[in-house]
Amino acid sequence: MLEKLKKIEQRLEDVQQKLADPAVYTDRELLAKLSREQKELTPVVEVYRAYLRAESDCADALEMMADPEMKELAQEELNRAKAEKERLQEELKLLLLPRDPNDGKNVILEIRAGIGGEEGALFAADLLRMYTMYAERRGFKLEIVNENVTELGGIKEVSATVEGEGAWSRLKFEAGTHRVQRVPETESQGRIQTSAATVAVMPEAEEVEFSIDQKDLQIDTYRSSGAGGQHVNKTESAIRITHLPTGTVVECQDERSQYKNKDRAMKILRSKLYEAEKARHDAAIAAERKSQVGTGDRSGKIRTYNFPQNRVTDHRLTGENKNFNIDAVINGDLDAMIDALTVFDQTARLQEGGE
């Protein structure tokens, strides 16, 4: 591990030297690549250098113990340096885990109402509001692409894009079935009802990653539904794209321009097909993994929002770490839960040998 860390330190020094050359600023692509690499390597090297300092402190303390007058003080320093060295060693193991190649990508987010009828649709709307507020907190840009709403303000289904640095790394654990337990506003007897909604999270695929044969596409235009006044009645700007080999259908009616709707629909279609292909490729590995975090298994209940008990329980976590305050979560404060899931996933990968 130390040999690998030494090479990473040397690489960072090389990158920093290149960034110090004014000539690199004439090549925007190279500048972006080097800046990104510097950002990725710096945290690892900082912890590595702190580890080396702790190792040096251990050696100094051992030397001091040869002096009888300094032995007690040296023992305290040795204990402190050893503890710090062990802590940093564990941190380095996590930092050296293989990085998710999708972590830097934007996200396609889909929410669909599940069991519970209108209450399920209202819960889906609550989830959309929750993710919208979370995106604002993190500085992400969430834009609705397609939305099917109910008369009472619920959502049957909605597709959105989430753009921003770290969007996938923060939202990838949200895929799955979300269950809610509460008294619906329409319930006169005060009875608690259980409803659900499913969340799908997909990394946005770039065109270079997954090409689509235009002959495999059926593209239909139609008039947008919902708000929009005269524009809705006069312009067939909404787009429906069907991928004939797989039967995958994507609709987009959010933009006024037919061109913009088509461009956005193609982005989502490409991401869906890329995700399906990736899922097939990863099926063998996924079957062997003990952790279900981030697999996107929509049949599995991942979280329960229990309003009467004022708590959200994530079923992938254990002990007291699995419960969170429902008011904070439903208002977009997801970081504590996502941090816990990230640590859980990292720990599971370490136990599996960094697979």
C-alpha positions in Angstrom: 0.0 0.0 0.0 2.8 2.4 0.9 4.5 1.8 -2.4 1.3 2.7 -4.2 0.8 5.8 -2.1 4.4 6.9 -2.9 3.6 6.7 -6.7 0.4 8.7 -6.1 2.4 11.4 -4.3 4.9 11.5 -7.2 2.1 11.8 -9.7 0.5 14.7 -7.8 3.8 16.5 -7.8 4.1 15.9 -11.5 0.6 17.3 -12.1 1.2 20.3 -10.0 4.4 21.0 -11.9 2.5 20.9 -15.2 -0.2 23.2 -13.8 2.5 25.7 -12.9 3.5 26.0 -16.6 1.6 29.0 -18.2 1.5 27.1 -21.5 -1.0 24.6 -20.1 -3.6 27.3 -19.9 -3.8 27.5 -23.7 -5.1 24.0 -23.9 -8.5 24.0 -22.1 -9.1 20.3 -22.4 -5.6 19.4 -20.9 -6.1 22.1 -18.1 -9.5 20.6 -17.2 -8.0 17.0 -17.1 -5.0 18.1 -14.9 -7.2 20.1 -12.6 -9.6 17.2 -12.1 -6.6 14.8 -11.5 -5.1 17.2 -8.9 -8.5 17.4 -7.1 -8.7 13.6 -6.9 -5.1 13.0 -5.8 -4.7 15.8 -3.3 -6.9 14.3 -0.4 -5.1 10.9 -0.7 -1.6 12.6 -0.6 -2.6 14.8 2.3 -3.6 11.8 4.4 -0.5 9.8 3.3 1.8 12.6 4.4 -0.1 12.8 7.8 0.4 9.0 8.1 4.2 9.4 7.5 4.3 12.2 10.2 2.5 9.8 12.6 5.0 7.1 11.7 7.9 9.5 12.4 6.4 10.5 15.7 6.2 6.8 16.7 10.0 6.5 16.0 10.8 9.6 17.9 8.8 8.5 20.9 10.6 5.1 20.9 14.0 6.9 21.0 12.8 9.1 23.9 11.9 6.1 25.9 15.6 5.2 26.3 15.9 8.2 28.6 14.4 7.2 32.0 13.4 10.7 32.8 11.4 11.0 29.6 9.9 7.5 29.6 6.4 8.4 30.9 6.1 11.4 28.6 7.4 9.3 25.7 4.9 6.5 26.4 2.0 9.0 26.2 3.4 10.4 22.9 3.8 6.8 21.5 0.2 5.9 22.4 -1.1 9.0 20.7 1.1 8.6 17.6 0.1 4.9 17.3 -3.6 5.7 17.5 -3.3 8.4 14.9 -1.3 6.1 12.6 -4.0 3.4 12.9 -6.7 5.9 12.2 -5.0 7.3 9.1 -4.2 3.8 7.9 -8.0 3.0 7.8 -8.7 6.3 6.1 -6.1 5.5 3.4 -7.7 2.1 2.8 -11.0 3.8 2.1 -9.4 6.4 -0.2 -7.7 3.7 -2.2 -10.9 1.8 -2.9 -11.7 1.7 -6.6 -13.7 4.8 -7.5 -17.1 4.5 -9.0 -16.6 5.5 -12.6 -20.0 7.2 -12.6 -19.3 9.4 -9.6 -18.6 12.5 -11.7 -21.8 12.1 -13.8 -25.1 13.9 -13.8 -28.2 11.9 -12.9 -31.5 10.9 -14.4 -34.1 10.6 -11.6 -37.4 8.9 -11.9 -40.2 8.6 -9.3 -43.3 6.5 -9.7 -46.3 6.1 -7.4 -46.7 2.6 -6.1 -49.3 1.0 -3.8 -51.8 3.2 -2.0 -53.7 4.9 -4.9 -53.9 8.7 -4.5 -51.9 8.6 -1.2 -49.1 6.8 -3.1 -49.1 9.6 -5.7 -49.0 12.3 -3.0 -46.0 10.5 -1.4 -44.3 10.5 -4.8 -44.8 14.3 -4.9 -43.3 14.5 -1.4 -40.2 12.6 -2.6 -39.9 14.9 -5.6 -40.1 17.9 -3.2 -37.5 16.3 -0.9 -35.0 15.7 -3.8 -35.6 19.2 -5.1 -34.8 20.7 -1.7 -31.7 18.4 -1.4 -30.5 19.5 -4.8 -30.8 23.2 -3.7 -28.8 22.4 -0.6 -26.0 20.8 -2.6 -25.9 23.3 -5.4 -27.3 20.8 -7.9 -29.6 21.8 -10.8 -32.8 19.7 -10.8 -35.0 20.1 -13.9 -38.3 18.2 -14.5 -38.4 16.6 -17.9 -41.8 14.9 -17.9 -44.5 14.8 -15.2 -47.8 13.0 -14.9 -49.8 14.7 -12.1 -53.1 13.8 -10.4 -56.1 16.1 -9.6 -55.1 16.3 -6.0 -51.5 17.3 -6.7 -50.0 13.9 -6.5 -47.6 12.4 -9.1 -48.1 9.2 -11.0 -44.7 9.5 -12.4 -42.0 12.1 -13.0 -38.6 12.2 -14.7 -36.0 14.8 -13.9 -32.3 15.5 -14.6 -30.0 16.4 -11.7 -26.8 18.2 -12.8 -23.8 19.1 -10.5 -20.5 17.8 -9.3 -21.0 14.7 -7.2 -24.7 14.2 -8.2 -24.4 10.5 -8.9 -22.1 9.8 -5.9 -24.7 11.4 -3.5 -28.0 10.1 -5.1 -27.0 6.6 -6.2 -28.2 5.0 -3.0 -31.7 6.4 -3.4 -32.8 3.7 -6.0 -35.4 1.3 -4.6 -38.8 1.2 -3.0 -39.6 3.9 -0.5 -42.5 3.2 1.9 -44.6 5.7 3.9 -46.8 5.1 6.9 -49.1 8.0 7.9 -52.7 9.1 8.2 -53.8 10.4 4.8 -55.6 13.8 4.6 -58.5 12.0 3.0 -58.8 9.5 5.9 -61.7 10.6 8.3 -61.2 7.8 10.8 -57.6 8.7 11.5 -56.3 5.3 10.4 -52.6 4.9 9.4 -52.1 3.8 5.7 -49.1 2.3 4.1 -48.2 3.5 0.7 -45.1 3.4 -1.5 -43.2 4.9 -4.4 -40.3 3.6 -6.4 -37.2 5.7 -7.2 -34.8 5.0 -10.1 -31.5 6.7 -10.3 -29.4 6.4 -13.5 -26.1 8.0 -14.5 -26.5 10.3 -17.5 -24.7 8.5 -20.4 -22.7 10.5 -22.9 -23.2 10.0 -26.6 -19.6 8.6 -26.9 -20.4 5.9 -24.4 -23.5 4.5 -26.0 -24.4 5.0 -29.6 -27.9 4.5 -30.9 -28.8 3.6 -34.5 -31.3 6.2 -35.7 -33.0 3.5 -37.7 -34.0 1.9 -34.4 -36.0 4.9 -33.4 -39.6 5.9 -33.8 -40.1 9.6 -33.1 -43.6 11.1 -32.6 -44.6 14.7 -31.9 -47.7 15.7 -30.0 -49.2 18.7 -28.2 -48.1 19.3 -24.7 -50.6 18.8 -21.9 -51.0 20.9 -18.8 -50.2 24.6 -18.2 -49.0 26.6 -21.2 -52.0 28.6 -22.6 -52.2 29.1 -26.3 -48.7 27.6 -26.9 -50.1 24.2 -25.8 -53.0 24.4 -28.2 -51.1 25.5 -31.3 -47.6 23.8 -31.2 -46.8 20.1 -31.4 -43.5 20.6 -29.5 -43.8 17.5 -27.2 -41.7 14.5 -28.2 -42.1 10.8 -27.8 -39.2 8.5 -28.8 -39.5 4.7 -28.9 -36.5 2.5 -29.1 -37.9 -0.3 -31.3 -35.5 -3.2 -30.4 -36.1 -2.8 -26.7 -39.5 -1.1 -26.6 -38.1 1.6 -24.3 -40.3 4.8 -24.5 -39.2 8.3 -23.4 -41.4 11.4 -23.5 -40.4 15.1 -23.0 -42.8 18.0 -23.1 -41.1 20.4 -20.7 -39.5 22.7 -23.3 -41.3 25.0 -25.7 -38.9 24.0 -28.5 -39.4 20.7 -30.3 -35.6 20.6 -30.8 -34.9 21.0 -27.1 -37.4 18.4 -26.2 -35.9 15.9 -28.7 -32.4 16.6 -27.4 -33.4 16.0 -23.8 -35.4 12.9 -24.6 -32.4 11.4 -26.5 -30.2 12.1 -23.4 -32.7 10.1 -21.2 -33.1 7.3 -23.7 -29.3 6.9 -24.1 -29.0 6.8 -20.3 -31.8 4.2 -20.0 -30.3 1.9 -22.6 -26.8 2.4 -21.1 -28.0 1.5 -17.6 -29.8 -1.6 -18.9 -26.7 -2.8 -20.7 -24.6 -2.0 -17.6 -27.1 -3.9 -15.4 -26.7 -7.0 -17.6 -23.0 -6.7 -17.6 -22.9 -6.4 -13.8 -25.5 -9.1 -13.0 -22.9 -11.8 -12.2 -21.0 -9.5 -9.8 -24.1 -8.0 -8.3 -25.3 -11.6 -7.4 -22.2 -12.2 -5.4 -22.2 -8.9 -3.5 -23.6 -9.0 0.0 -24.4 -5.3 0.1 -27.5 -4.2 -1.8 -26.6 -0.5 -1.6 -26.7 1.1 -4.9 -27.9 -1.9 -7.0 -31.2 -0.2 -7.8 -33.2 -3.3 -7.0 -36.6 -1.7 -7.1 -38.4 -4.8 -5.7 -36.5 -4.3 -2.4 -37.9 -1.9 0.3 -35.0 0.3 1.2 -36.6 2.9 3.4 -39.7 3.6 5.5 -41.0 7.1 6.3 -43.0 6.6 9.6 -44.8 9.9 10.3 -46.6 8.8 13.6 -43.2 7.8 15.1 -41.4 10.9 13.6 -38.6 8.8 12.0 -37.2 7.6 8.7 -35.6 4.1 8.8 -33.2 3.0 6.1 -33.3 -0.8 6.1 -29.8 -1.2 4.7 -28.3 0.2 7.8 -28.1 -1.4 11.3 -28.6 -0.4 14.9 -29.3 3.2 15.9 -27.5 4.4 12.8 -30.5 3.4 10.6 -33.0 6.0 12.1 -33.3 9.6 11.1 -35.5 12.6 11.9 -38.4 12.6 9.5 -38.9 16.4 9.4 -35.3 17.0 8.5 -35.3 14.2 5.8 -38.6 15.2 4.2 -37.3 18.8 3.9 -34.2 17.8 2.0 -31.6 17.2 4.7 -30.4 13.9 3.4 -26.6 14.2 4.0 -26.5 12.4 7.3 -28.3 9.4 5.8 -26.3 9.4 2.6 -23.0 9.7 4.5 -24.0 6.6 6.6 -24.8 4.7 3.4 -21.5 5.7 1.9 -19.6 4.4 4.9 -21.7 1.2 4.9 -20.9 0.6 1.2 -17.2 1.4 1.7 -17.0 -1.0 4.7 -18.7 -3.8 2.7 -16.3 -3.3 -0.2 -13.3 -3.4 2.2 -14.6 -6.7 3.7 -15.0 -8.1 0.2 -11.4 -7.3 -0.6 -12.0 -4.0 -2.4 -13.9 -5.6 -5.1 
